[in-house]
Amino acid sequence: MAPLKVLICGAGITGNTLAFWLSKIGYEVTVIERFPGLRLPVYKLIYEGRLPFDATEERAGYIFGIYAKSINQSNDYAEVTFSNGAQELFDIVIGADGQGSHTRKMMLDDKGLDDIPRVDPFQPLGAFAGYFKVNGDCRKGEGYDATMYMATQSRSIMTRRHDPHKYQAYLFCNSSSSERLNAAKKGDIAEE
């Protein structure tokens, strides 16, 4: 019997981890990612240099810079049309493209089989957050405590040291505090 053919939409942490395990048990896995490449800084922080992508790229196919434009499901397969116009059949399609998943929205019709309107499980909180690391050696007497500053207009910054040579910084703001952030179209990577 031929191995199941699986499409994973999203090459983030979840998509790469799924690709690792599903390809390890013999499934034929293809991973697509809307972004033109891996977003390595996040992976390196979490996996500290041991990426599922590194261990999987020999067993799974990766295609960057495209996304699933439509999914038509039958009893036997799912026919996927990609943003580049190509079409392919898969046994399983997995949406691992983040909390604002375009794949999930395509899979969940406006009404379910019971004809009850569905509500998107992703509900924005009206806040934006940014995360990055800053190089800087630990000073004498400095601990590994988190520090937070609350500013006016629903803005804040938090720092947390996790390494003697660098620390993490988090920036938060309310969506109404910035017209540009509020106007950024979800899914437009350059604008975000």
Summary of the structure (lengths in Angstrom):
residues: 192
radius of gyration: 20.3
end to end distance: 44.5
largest distance: 65.0
contacts: 482
relative contact order: 0.13
helix: 20%
strand: 36%
